[in-house]
Amino acid sequence: MSQPVRTRFAPSPTGFLHIGGARTALYNWLYARKHGGVFVLRVEDTDAVRSTGESLDIILDGLRWLGLDWDEGPECGGNHGPYFQSERGDIYDAYLQKLQAADLVYEDDGAIRFRVPDKDFTVRDAVCGDVSVNLKVQGARGFDPETKQEIEKNPDLVIRRPNGSYIFHFVNVVDDIEMQISHVIRGEDHLSNTPKHLALFEAFGVEPPQFAHIPLNLNEDGTKMSKRDRGALIHEYVENGFLPEAVNNFMALLGWSPKDDAEIFSIDELIERFSLEAVNKSNSKFTYKKCLWVNAEHLKALSAADLREKAAPFLKTGGISPDDDRIPAALELARERAELLSAIPGVIAPIFADPLEYDDEAVTKVAAKEGVTEVVDVLISALEKVDETAWKADSIKSAIHDAAEANDMKMGAMMQPCRVGTMGSMSGPDLAPAMELIGKEGVLERLSEFRTKLS
């Protein structure tokens, strides 16, 4: 019987949840869900100086927002805890004693070093292929502050510092053994560490997990993403009005490719289609514009009820009541134009504005056109004749079209003053449906005010 799939995400609570870390969590979560496995959340908080409860809360909140629920870890427990490395000291001590009993470690200036075997270790990686390294031959190098040069150093691996704290490589391996991790899916920047981990797995007499080192996320110019780059931190996606399903979709595409040209996926489709074999070997390029496009596609696919629910907080912030009877229809106009939930209020605000604010540049541009006051007069006259009970988008369009023909005017010459007069600017949602929502009385009042502005 094959080993059950158990993946893990092991963040350090020393800052925000970066999109690179979130993508690693996503790939581990997708793999576990696809194979009916377990997704473990392990907190690497051995850095007591930099680790904070606030950072942990931010990371956990980000994972929850993305919908990446964990089966074992903080808050839910499990059979392989504790899930905080700061609480696992006794476990690490016991594993050190195993190495001491086998004479595989020695003391060096208060530190404990692991005797690196003089042999090749081959990382059999599901993404990068086979990589072989002899750690003794490769050696270790470091900067000598006295000679100001790089020098050869002891290749044996420090696993415990003089102050008694354990280093990442040691606790990482011990935790993966104790938590029975079957697949280690992590960034390619950890690939160089993996031979050291293989040496420790061998020393403990344990078969190593399957490794899969995923490509790094780079900026469009090829530089490594930092926390200061746009789109780097998950909490910013929350604040800016992205949909979690869209962010997951976009993150999945940062290194993974389906076998066809499809780019928009639900989370269930990602679970079904994700595989390590389809993860790219080359580094991915982060494009914020692409992320916006993916989000816009997911916005368009939302049900009317979901769109209203998700847009409600942003409507309130924008001074628009989510309970207004016109909101559902207004949101349908916005979903084709807004890329973000946070952009929706700006798209539909003119419909609910009282009084309407005019863009001075748009007014000036319209006012410069010859005969514009006559055009507005024709618009007012035509729209006054539309019956209140028939005040619908089609009737509004027909009235303007008929007035243009009757007065030998072009529709374009009619629609621009109409848009600026009723919506306050040159841009915005489809005009006739917006005018329907404003209502006949409101449209006529706005056009009359606009006529006064022009004269």
ROPALUM-852833 format. One record per residue (C-alpha): residue number from 1; x, y, z. Coordinates in pm, whole numbers, plus 32768, in hexadecimal, padded with zeros to 4 digits. Each point is the difference from the previous one (the first is absolute). Example, Ala and Ser with C-alpha at 12.3 -4.5 7.8 and 13.67 -1.06 7.14 Angstrom:
// ROPALUM-852833
+-----+------+------+------+
! pos !   c1 !   c2 !   c3 !
+-----+------+------+------+
!   1 ! 84CE ! 7E3E ! 830C !
!   2 ! 8089 ! 8158 ! 7FBE !
+-----+------+------+------+
//
This chain:
// ROPALUM-852833
+-----+------+------+------+
! pos !   c1 !   c2 !   c3 !
+-----+------+------+------+
!   1 ! 8000 ! 8000 ! 8000 !
!   2 ! 8090 ! 8152 ! 7F9F !
!   3 ! 8044 ! 8106 ! 810B !
!   4 ! 7EDD ! 80F1 ! 803C !
!   5 ! 803C ! 815C ! 7F74 !
!   6 ! 8060 ! 80FA ! 810C !
!   7 ! 807B ! 8158 ! 7F98 !
!   8 ! 805D ! 8129 ! 80D4 !
!   9 ! 8029 ! 8177 ! 7FFD !
!  10 ! 80F5 ! 8085 ! 8101 !
!  11 ! 8000 ! 817D ! 8014 !
!  12 ! 80D2 ! 80D1 ! 80ED !
!  13 ! 7F28 ! 8102 ! 80B9 !
!  14 ! 80F7 ! 811A ! 7FCA !
!  15 ! 7F3F ! 80D7 ! 7F09 !
!  16 ! 7EE3 ! 7FFD ! 7F07 !
!  17 ! 7F83 ! 7EE3 ! 7F25 !
!  18 ! 80BD ! 802E ! 7EB9 !
!  19 ! 7F6B ! 7F8B ! 7EB7 !
!  20 ! 8126 ! 7F10 ! 7FD8 !
!  21 ! 7FAE ! 7F5A ! 814B !
!  22 ! 7E8D ! 8002 ! 7FB2 !
!  23 ! 8042 ! 7F53 ! 7EB3 !
!  24 ! 80CF ! 7EF6 ! 80B4 !
!  25 ! 7EDE ! 7FCC ! 80F1 !
!  26 ! 7F0E ! 7FEB ! 7EDA !
!  27 ! 80CC ! 7EF7 ! 7F47 !
!  28 ! 801D ! 7F2D ! 813B !
!  29 ! 7E8D ! 802A ! 8048 !
!  30 ! 7F9B ! 7FAA ! 7E9A !
!  31 ! 80DA ! 7EC8 ! 7FFE !
!  32 ! 7F76 ! 7F88 ! 814D !
!  33 ! 7E98 ! 8041 ! 7F9A !
!  34 ! 8029 ! 7F58 ! 7EAD !
!  35 ! 808A ! 7EC2 ! 809D !
!  36 ! 7F18 ! 7FF7 ! 812C !
!  37 ! 8123 ! 804F ! 80E4 !
!  38 ! 804E ! 80DD ! 8129 !
!  39 ! 807B ! 8168 ! 7FF6 !
!  40 ! 80CF ! 805B ! 8133 !
!  41 ! 8047 ! 8161 ! 8078 !
!  42 ! 8142 ! 8013 ! 80C9 !
!  43 ! 8081 ! 8145 ! 8098 !
!  44 ! 817A ! 8035 ! 7FF6 !
!  45 ! 8015 ! 80F3 ! 8123 !
!  46 ! 8156 ! 7FAA ! 808D !
!  47 ! 8074 ! 8166 ! 7FBB !
!  48 ! 7F81 ! 808C ! 8149 !
!  49 ! 8076 ! 8161 ! 7FB2 !
!  50 ! 7F4B ! 8028 ! 7EB3 !
!  51 ! 7ED3 ! 7F1A ! 802F !
!  52 ! 7EC2 ! 80B4 ! 806E !
!  53 ! 7E99 ! 7FA3 ! 8046 !
!  54 ! 7F90 ! 811C ! 7F1D !
!  55 ! 80BE ! 7F6D ! 7ED9 !
!  56 ! 7F6E ! 7EA8 ! 8044 !
!  57 ! 7EA0 ! 8091 ! 8003 !
!  58 ! 8040 ! 80AC ! 7EB3 !
!  59 ! 807D ! 7EBB ! 7F65 !
!  60 ! 7EDF ! 7F31 ! 8086 !
!  61 ! 7F02 ! 8107 ! 7F94 !
!  62 ! 8098 ! 8002 ! 7EA4 !
!  63 ! 7FEA ! 7E85 ! 7FE2 !
!  64 ! 7E98 ! 8007 ! 8079 !
!  65 ! 7FA5 ! 8111 ! 7F06 !
!  66 ! 8095 ! 7F2D ! 7EE9 !
!  67 ! 7F38 ! 7ED6 ! 807B !
!  68 ! 8139 ! 7F2D ! 803D !
!  69 ! 7F80 ! 7F49 ! 8132 !
!  70 ! 80F6 ! 7F22 ! 80B9 !
!  71 ! 7FB2 ! 7EA8 ! 808D !
!  72 ! 8108 ! 8008 ! 8112 !
!  73 ! 80A9 ! 8129 ! 80A0 !
!  74 ! 7FB8 ! 8133 ! 80D6 !
!  75 ! 7E9D ! 801A ! 8084 !
!  76 ! 7F93 ! 7EA8 ! 7F82 !
!  77 ! 8115 ! 7F27 ! 8094 !
!  78 ! 804A ! 7EA0 ! 7F84 !
!  79 ! 80BB ! 7EC2 ! 8058 !
!  80 ! 815A ! 8083 ! 7FA5 !
!  81 ! 801D ! 813D ! 80CE !
!  82 ! 8067 ! 80E6 ! 8090 !
!  83 ! 7FED ! 80C6 ! 7EBC !
!  84 ! 80D9 ! 811E ! 807C !
!  85 ! 8176 ! 7FB9 ! 7FEA !
!  86 ! 8038 ! 80CC ! 813B !
!  87 ! 7F3F ! 7EF3 ! 80BD !
!  88 ! 80BE ! 7ED6 ! 7F6D !
!  89 ! 814D ! 8021 ! 80B7 !
!  90 ! 7FE5 ! 7EAD ! 80AC !
!  91 ! 7FC7 ! 7F56 ! 7EB1 !
!  92 ! 8136 ! 80A4 ! 7F6A !
!  93 ! 80CF ! 7F9F ! 8130 !
!  94 ! 7F95 ! 7E95 ! 7FD7 !
!  95 ! 8068 ! 7FFD ! 7E94 !
!  96 ! 814E ! 809E ! 8054 !
!  97 ! 803A ! 7EE8 ! 80FA !
!  98 ! 7FC8 ! 7F03 ! 7EE6 !
!  99 ! 8117 ! 80A4 ! 7F37 !
! 100 ! 80E0 ! 8011 ! 8132 !
! 101 ! 7FC9 ! 7E8D ! 8045 !
! 102 ! 8065 ! 7FB0 ! 7E9A !
! 103 ! 8136 ! 80E2 ! 801C !
! 104 ! 7F83 ! 80D4 ! 7EDE !
! 105 ! 802F ! 8151 ! 80AE !
! 106 ! 8110 ! 80B5 ! 80C0 !
! 107 ! 8031 ! 8142 ! 80C1 !
! 108 ! 80AD ! 8128 ! 7F5E !
! 109 ! 8029 ! 813E ! 80CF !
! 110 ! 7EBC ! 7FC1 ! 80B7 !
! 111 ! 7F41 ! 7FAB ! 7EC3 !
! 112 ! 7F9D ! 7EA2 ! 7F97 !
! 113 ! 8064 ! 7F93 ! 7EA2 !
! 114 ! 7F77 ! 7EDE ! 7F36 !
! 115 ! 8108 ! 7F2D ! 7F4E !
! 116 ! 7FAE ! 8029 ! 7E90 !
! 117 ! 8038 ! 7EB3 ! 7F47 !
! 118 ! 80FF ! 7FFB ! 7EE6 !
! 119 ! 7F10 ! 7F85 ! 7EF4 !
! 120 ! 7F13 ! 8079 ! 7EF4 !
! 121 ! 7E9D ! 8055 ! 8066 !
! 122 ! 7F08 ! 800B ! 7EE3 !
! 123 ! 7EC9 ! 80D3 ! 8021 !
! 124 ! 7EF2 ! 7F5A ! 7F30 !
! 125 ! 7F29 ! 812F ! 7FC4 !
! 126 ! 7EA7 ! 7FEF ! 7F5D !
! 127 ! 8038 ! 8152 ! 7F5A !
! 128 ! 8176 ! 8037 ! 7FD9 !
! 129 ! 8065 ! 7E98 ! 7FB8 !
! 130 ! 812C ! 7F53 ! 80A0 !
! 131 ! 8108 ! 80D9 ! 80A5 !
! 132 ! 8135 ! 7F59 ! 8098 !
! 133 ! 80EF ! 80A3 ! 80F9 !
! 134 ! 8122 ! 7F87 ! 80D7 !
! 135 ! 7FF0 ! 80E6 ! 812B !
! 136 ! 8168 ! 7FB4 ! 8068 !
! 137 ! 8086 ! 8050 ! 7EA5 !
! 138 ! 7F1E ! 812C ! 7FDA !
! 139 ! 8075 ! 8076 ! 8154 !
! 140 ! 7F95 ! 8142 ! 80A2 !
! 141 ! 8079 ! 815F ! 7FCB !
! 142 ! 7FE7 ! 813C ! 80CC !
! 143 ! 807E ! 8164 ! 8016 !
! 144 ! 8135 ! 803A ! 80D4 !
! 145 ! 7FE1 ! 815F ! 809A !
! 146 ! 8178 ! 8010 ! 8044 !
! 147 ! 807D ! 7FB2 ! 7EA1 !
! 148 ! 7EC7 ! 808E ! 7F58 !
! 149 ! 7FF4 ! 7EC9 ! 7F28 !
! 150 ! 7F24 ! 7ED0 ! 7FD1 !
! 151 ! 80A2 ! 7ECD ! 809A !
! 152 ! 7FBC ! 7E8C ! 801F !
! 153 ! 7F4C ! 7F9B ! 813D !
! 154 ! 7FA9 ! 7EC0 ! 80B3 !
! 155 ! 7F03 ! 7F45 ! 7F26 !
! 156 ! 7F69 ! 7F4D ! 812D !
! 157 ! 7EA9 ! 808C ! 804A !
! 158 ! 7FB8 ! 80C6 ! 813B !
! 159 ! 7EB7 ! 7F7D ! 8088 !
! 160 ! 8000 ! 80AA ! 8156 !
! 161 ! 808F ! 8155 ! 804D !
! 162 ! 80D5 ! 804C ! 8132 !
! 163 ! 7ECF ! 80A2 ! 80A3 !
! 164 ! 7F45 ! 7EB5 ! 7FED !
! 165 ! 7F12 ! 805E ! 7EE5 !
! 166 ! 7FDB ! 7F14 ! 7ED9 !
! 167 ! 8031 ! 806B ! 7E97 !
! 168 ! 7EFA ! 7FEE ! 7EEE !
! 169 ! 808D ! 7ED1 ! 7F49 !
! 170 ! 7FF5 ! 7F20 ! 8130 !
! 171 ! 7EA7 ! 805C ! 8087 !
! 172 ! 7F70 ! 7FFF ! 7EA0 !
! 173 ! 8066 ! 7E96 ! 7FCD !
! 174 ! 7F98 ! 7F93 ! 815D !
! 175 ! 7EA9 ! 80A0 ! 7FD7 !
! 176 ! 7FCA ! 7F63 ! 7EAA !
! 177 ! 8055 ! 7EAC ! 8096 !
! 178 ! 7F24 ! 802B ! 8132 !
! 179 ! 7EDC ! 808D ! 7F39 !
! 180 ! 8023 ! 7EED ! 7EFB !
! 181 ! 8014 ! 80F7 ! 7EE0 !
! 182 ! 7FF3 ! 7F44 ! 7EB5 !
! 183 ! 803A ! 8123 ! 7F0E !
! 184 ! 80D2 ! 8137 ! 8037 !
! 185 ! 7F8F ! 8108 ! 7F07 !
! 186 ! 80C5 ! 8142 ! 802B !
! 187 ! 80BA ! 8112 ! 7F47 !
! 188 ! 8128 ! 7FB3 ! 7F21 !
! 189 ! 80DD ! 80D5 ! 80E2 !
! 190 ! 7FF9 ! 7ED8 ! 80F6 !
! 191 ! 8085 ! 7F08 ! 7EFF !
! 192 ! 816B ! 8040 ! 8066 !
! 193 ! 7FA7 ! 7FA6 ! 816A !
! 194 ! 7F5E ! 7EB6 ! 7FA9 !
! 195 ! 813E ! 7F28 ! 7FEC !
! 196 ! 8046 ! 8063 ! 8169 !
! 197 ! 7EA0 ! 7F92 ! 8059 !
! 198 ! 8032 ! 7EB5 ! 7F4A !
! 199 ! 813A ! 7FC2 ! 80CB !
! 200 ! 7F3A ! 8034 ! 8141 !
! 201 ! 7EE1 ! 7F21 ! 7F8B !
! 202 ! 8102 ! 7EF0 ! 7FBB !
! 203 ! 80A0 ! 8031 ! 8154 !
! 204 ! 7EAE ! 7FC9 ! 80A6 !
! 205 ! 7FBD ! 7ECF ! 7F26 !
! 206 ! 7EC9 ! 809B ! 7F6A !
! 207 ! 7F91 ! 8000 ! 7E94 !
! 208 ! 7FEF ! 816C ! 7F8F !
! 209 ! 7EBE ! 809A ! 7F7A !
! 210 ! 7FC9 ! 804B ! 7E90 !
! 211 ! 8094 ! 8157 ! 7FB4 !
! 212 ! 7F71 ! 80FB ! 7F0B !
! 213 ! 80B0 ! 814F ! 7FE9 !
! 214 ! 7F22 ! 80FA ! 7F4F !
! 215 ! 8081 ! 8126 ! 7F31 !
! 216 ! 8035 ! 8153 ! 809D !
! 217 ! 7F1B ! 812A ! 7FCA !
! 218 ! 80B4 ! 811E ! 7F55 !
! 219 ! 7F9B ! 8160 ! 7FA0 !
! 220 ! 7FCA ! 804C ! 7E91 !
! 221 ! 8164 ! 8086 ! 7FEB !
! 222 ! 808B ! 7EB7 ! 8083 !
! 223 ! 8052 ! 807A ! 815F !
! 224 ! 7F91 ! 7F3E ! 8133 !
! 225 ! 7EBD ! 807E ! 809C !
! 226 ! 801F ! 80B4 ! 814A !
! 227 ! 7EF4 ! 8061 ! 80FC !
! 228 ! 8009 ! 8162 ! 7F77 !
! 229 ! 7F99 ! 7F99 ! 7EA0 !
! 230 ! 7E9B ! 8035 ! 7F8F !
! 231 ! 7F37 ! 7EC3 ! 802F !
! 232 ! 80FC ! 7F5E ! 80EA !
! 233 ! 7F2D ! 7FED ! 813F !
! 234 ! 7EBB ! 7F40 ! 8023 !
! 235 ! 7F55 ! 80F4 ! 80EE !
! 236 ! 8015 ! 8109 ! 7EF0 !
! 237 ! 7F2C ! 7F24 ! 7F1D !
! 238 ! 7EF7 ! 7FF2 ! 810F !
! 239 ! 8003 ! 8179 ! 8032 !
! 240 ! 7FFE ! 804D ! 7E89 !
! 241 ! 7ECD ! 7F30 ! 7FB6 !
! 242 ! 8088 ! 7EC8 ! 7F59 !
! 243 ! 7F3B ! 7EBD ! 8011 !
! 244 ! 80B6 ! 7EE4 ! 80B6 !
! 245 ! 7FA1 ! 7F09 ! 7EEF !
! 246 ! 809E ! 80E8 ! 7EFE !
! 247 ! 8142 ! 8025 ! 80C9 !
! 248 ! 8018 ! 7E86 ! 8022 !
! 249 ! 7FC7 ! 7FDF ! 7E8A !
! 250 ! 810F ! 80FF ! 7FB5 !
! 251 ! 80F8 ! 7F6A ! 80F9 !
! 252 ! 7FCC ! 7EA7 ! 7F6A !
! 253 ! 8069 ! 8087 ! 7EAD !
! 254 ! 8145 ! 8084 ! 8097 !
! 255 ! 80C0 ! 7EC4 ! 7FB6 !
! 256 ! 7EF6 ! 7F05 ! 7F9A !
! 257 ! 7F6B ! 7FD6 ! 7EA7 !
! 258 ! 7ECF ! 7F35 ! 7F97 !
! 259 ! 801D ! 7F2B ! 7EC8 !
! 260 ! 7F1F ! 80EA ! 7F3A !
! 261 ! 7FDB ! 8178 ! 7FD9 !
! 262 ! 7F05 ! 8027 ! 811D !
! 263 ! 805B ! 8107 ! 8103 !
! 264 ! 7EC9 ! 8031 ! 80D4 !
! 265 ! 7FBA ! 7EF3 ! 8102 !
! 266 ! 7F23 ! 7FCF ! 812E !
! 267 ! 80A7 ! 7F6F ! 8133 !
! 268 ! 7F5E ! 7EAD ! 7FBA !
! 269 ! 808D ! 8006 ! 7E9E !
! 270 ! 815A ! 8052 ! 8088 !
! 271 ! 7FED ! 7ED9 ! 80EF !
! 272 ! 7F99 ! 7F1A ! 7EE3 !
! 273 ! 8107 ! 8076 ! 7F09 !
! 274 ! 812E ! 8051 ! 80D9 !
! 275 ! 812F ! 7F1C ! 7FE8 !
! 276 ! 8171 ! 801C ! 8052 !
! 277 ! 8051 ! 7F83 ! 7EA2 !
! 278 ! 7F63 ! 813D ! 7F71 !
! 279 ! 80CE ! 80EC ! 80D9 !
! 280 ! 80F5 ! 80C5 ! 7F2B !
! 281 ! 8176 ! 7FED ! 802E !
! 282 ! 803D ! 816D ! 7FA4 !
! 283 ! 7FBD ! 8122 ! 80EC !
! 284 ! 7EB0 ! 80AD ! 7FE6 !
! 285 ! 7FC9 ! 8170 ! 7FB0 !
! 286 ! 7F0B ! 80B9 ! 80DE !
! 287 ! 7F1F ! 80EC ! 7F39 !
! 288 ! 7F0E ! 80D5 ! 80C8 !
! 289 ! 7F3D ! 8051 ! 7EC5 !
! 290 ! 7FC4 ! 7E8C ! 7FC8 !
! 291 ! 7F8D ! 7FDC ! 8167 !
! 292 ! 7F01 ! 8116 ! 7FCA !
! 293 ! 7F82 ! 7F55 ! 7EC4 !
! 294 ! 7FD4 ! 7EB4 ! 80B5 !
! 295 ! 7F41 ! 80B0 ! 8116 !
! 296 ! 7F20 ! 80B2 ! 7F06 !
! 297 ! 7FA9 ! 7EB2 ! 7F5D !
! 298 ! 7FA0 ! 7F70 ! 8152 !
! 299 ! 7F30 ! 8136 ! 804D !
! 300 ! 7F3C ! 7FCC ! 7EBF !
! 301 ! 7FB9 ! 7E98 ! 8061 !
! 302 ! 7F74 ! 804D ! 815C !
! 303 ! 7E90 ! 7FC7 ! 803C !
! 304 ! 7F33 ! 813B ! 803E !
! 305 ! 7FD9 ! 7FA3 ! 816F !
! 306 ! 8174 ! 7FC0 ! 8034 !
! 307 ! 805F ! 8141 ! 7F4E !
! 308 ! 7F18 ! 80CA ! 80DD !
! 309 ! 8084 ! 7F5B ! 813C !
! 310 ! 816F ! 802D ! 7FA5 !
! 311 ! 7FD1 ! 8165 ! 7F83 !
! 312 ! 7F3A ! 8073 ! 8132 !
! 313 ! 812A ! 8068 ! 80DC !
! 314 ! 8096 ! 80CA ! 7EE3 !
! 315 ! 7EB0 ! 80A3 ! 7FAF !
! 316 ! 7FE2 ! 806F ! 816A !
! 317 ! 815F ! 808F ! 7FF8 !
! 318 ! 7FA0 ! 80B9 ! 7EC0 !
! 319 ! 7ECC ! 8097 ! 80A3 !
! 320 ! 7F05 ! 7F29 ! 7F42 !
! 321 ! 7EF7 ! 7F3B ! 80BB !
! 322 ! 8014 ! 7E8C ! 7FA7 !
! 323 ! 7E8D ! 7FEB ! 8053 !
! 324 ! 7F8F ! 80F0 ! 7EEE !
! 325 ! 7F07 ! 7F4D ! 7F1A !
! 326 ! 80CC ! 806E ! 7ED1 !
! 327 ! 8141 ! 7F58 ! 8076 !
! 328 ! 7FD1 ! 7EAE ! 7F52 !
! 329 ! 7FCA ! 80A4 ! 7EAC !
! 330 ! 811A ! 80F9 ! 803C !
! 331 ! 80EF ! 7EE5 ! 8059 !
! 332 ! 7FAF ! 7F54 ! 7EB7 !
! 333 ! 8070 ! 813E ! 7F4F !
! 334 ! 813E ! 800E ! 80D4 !
! 335 ! 8071 ! 7E98 ! 7FDD !
! 336 ! 805D ! 8030 ! 7E91 !
! 337 ! 80DA ! 812F ! 804D !
! 338 ! 8093 ! 7FCF ! 815A !
! 339 ! 8135 ! 7F28 ! 802E !
! 340 ! 7FED ! 8016 ! 817A !
! 341 ! 7EEA ! 8008 ! 8101 !
! 342 ! 8098 ! 8146 ! 807B !
! 343 ! 7FCB ! 8099 ! 7EA6 !
! 344 ! 7E8A ! 7FB9 ! 7FF7 !
! 345 ! 7F91 ! 8130 ! 80CD !
! 346 ! 80B9 ! 80E9 ! 7F15 !
! 347 ! 7F53 ! 7F68 ! 7ED1 !
! 348 ! 7E9E ! 801C ! 8086 !
! 349 ! 8020 ! 812E ! 80EA !
! 350 ! 7F6A ! 80F8 ! 7F04 !
! 351 ! 7EBC ! 7F36 ! 7FFC !
! 352 ! 7FCF ! 803E ! 8176 !
! 353 ! 80A1 ! 815A ! 8017 !
! 354 ! 7F31 ! 811F ! 808C !
! 355 ! 806F ! 80FC ! 7F9A !
! 356 ! 80C5 ! 7F87 ! 7ED4 !
! 357 ! 816A ! 806F ! 7FED !
! 358 ! 8077 ! 8068 ! 7EA6 !
! 359 ! 8158 ! 7FC9 ! 7F72 !
! 360 ! 806D ! 815F ! 7F99 !
! 361 ! 80D4 ! 7F82 ! 7EE0 !
! 362 ! 7EDC ! 7F3A ! 7F71 !
! 363 ! 7F14 ! 8129 ! 8021 !
! 364 ! 80FA ! 80E7 ! 7F57 !
! 365 ! 8030 ! 7F09 ! 7EE2 !
! 366 ! 7E8A ! 7FDF ! 7FC3 !
! 367 ! 7FC3 ! 8176 ! 8026 !
! 368 ! 80FC ! 8045 ! 7EEA !
! 369 ! 7F2C ! 7F48 ! 7F00 !
! 370 ! 7F2B ! 80DB ! 7F20 !
! 371 ! 7E8A ! 7FED ! 803F !
! 372 ! 801F ! 7F30 ! 813B !
! 373 ! 7EF1 ! 80C0 ! 80BB !
! 374 ! 7F0B ! 7FB1 ! 7EE8 !
! 375 ! 8064 ! 7E92 ! 8018 !
! 376 ! 7FB3 ! 7FFD ! 8175 !
! 377 ! 7EB3 ! 80AD ! 7FBE !
! 378 ! 7FA8 ! 7EF0 ! 7F05 !
! 379 ! 8063 ! 7EF4 ! 80FC !
! 380 ! 7F28 ! 8097 ! 8110 !
! 381 ! 7ED7 ! 8022 ! 7F18 !
! 382 ! 8022 ! 7E9A ! 7F80 !
! 383 ! 8027 ! 7F62 ! 8157 !
! 384 ! 7EDE ! 80C7 ! 8091 !
! 385 ! 7F1E ! 7F48 ! 7F0A !
! 386 ! 8063 ! 7EA7 ! 807F !
! 387 ! 7EE9 ! 7F7C ! 80DC !
! 388 ! 8065 ! 7FD0 ! 816C !
! 389 ! 7F86 ! 7E98 ! 7FFA !
! 390 ! 80CD ! 7FBB ! 7EC4 !
! 391 ! 8142 ! 8095 ! 8089 !
! 392 ! 80E2 ! 7EE1 ! 7F99 !
! 393 ! 8153 ! 7FF3 ! 7F57 !
! 394 ! 7F6D ! 7F9E ! 7EAD !
! 395 ! 7EFA ! 8116 ! 800B !
! 396 ! 810A ! 80FE ! 8061 !
! 397 ! 80E0 ! 7F95 ! 7EDE !
! 398 ! 7EDE ! 800B ! 7F0D !
! 399 ! 7F99 ! 815D ! 8071 !
! 400 ! 8161 ! 8087 ! 7FD0 !
! 401 ! 8025 ! 7F4F ! 7EB0 !
! 402 ! 7EB4 ! 8086 ! 7F7F !
! 403 ! 8054 ! 8160 ! 8076 !
! 404 ! 8152 ! 7FF1 ! 7F50 !
! 405 ! 7F5C ! 7F9A ! 7EB8 !
! 406 ! 7EED ! 8103 ! 801E !
! 407 ! 80FC ! 8116 ! 803C !
! 408 ! 80FF ! 7F82 ! 7F02 !
! 409 ! 8102 ! 7FC1 ! 8113 !
! 410 ! 80FA ! 7EE3 ! 8026 !
! 411 ! 7FD2 ! 7F14 ! 8127 !
! 412 ! 8166 ! 8040 ! 8071 !
! 413 ! 7FBB ! 8174 ! 8013 !
! 414 ! 7ED3 ! 7FB3 ! 80DC !
! 415 ! 8097 ! 7EF8 ! 80E3 !
! 416 ! 8135 ! 80BB ! 8076 !
! 417 ! 7F43 ! 8129 ! 8094 !
! 418 ! 7F00 ! 7F0B ! 8087 !
! 419 ! 810C ! 7F36 ! 80B2 !
! 420 ! 80B1 ! 812D ! 8096 !
! 421 ! 7EB4 ! 80A1 ! 805D !
! 422 ! 7F76 ! 7ECF ! 80B1 !
! 423 ! 813A ! 7F51 ! 807F !
! 424 ! 80EF ! 8125 ! 8031 !
! 425 ! 8120 ! 7F7A ! 7F2B !
! 426 ! 805D ! 7F64 ! 7EB4 !
! 427 ! 802C ! 7EA3 ! 8091 !
! 428 ! 7F22 ! 7F12 ! 80BC !
! 429 ! 7F15 ! 7EDB ! 7FD3 !
! 430 ! 7F12 ! 7FC8 ! 7EDD !
! 431 ! 7F3F ! 8148 ! 7FF3 !
! 432 ! 7E96 ! 7FA2 ! 7FBA !
! 433 ! 7FEA ! 7EF7 ! 8114 !
! 434 ! 80A4 ! 80FA ! 80EE !
! 435 ! 7EFD ! 8106 ! 7F9F !
! 436 ! 7EEF ! 7F02 ! 8046 !
! 437 ! 8085 ! 7FD6 ! 8162 !
! 438 ! 8021 ! 8177 ! 803A !
! 439 ! 7E91 ! 8023 ! 7FA0 !
! 440 ! 7F4E ! 80EF ! 7F16 !
! 441 ! 7FDE ! 811A ! 80FB !
! 442 ! 816F ! 7FE8 ! 8066 !
! 443 ! 807C ! 7FFB ! 7E97 !
! 444 ! 7F31 ! 8130 ! 7F9E !
! 445 ! 8075 ! 80BF ! 8133 !
! 446 ! 816B ! 7FB2 ! 7FAD !
! 447 ! 7FDE ! 8061 ! 7E93 !
! 448 ! 7F57 ! 8147 ! 8061 !
! 449 ! 811A ! 804E ! 80F5 !
! 450 ! 80FC ! 7FA7 ! 7EF5 !
! 451 ! 7F4E ! 80E6 ! 7F07 !
! 452 ! 8027 ! 811A ! 80FB !
! 453 ! 8172 ! 7FB2 ! 802A !
! 454 ! 8035 ! 8013 ! 7E88 !
! 455 ! 7F55 ! 814F ! 7FDD !
+-----+------+------+------+
//
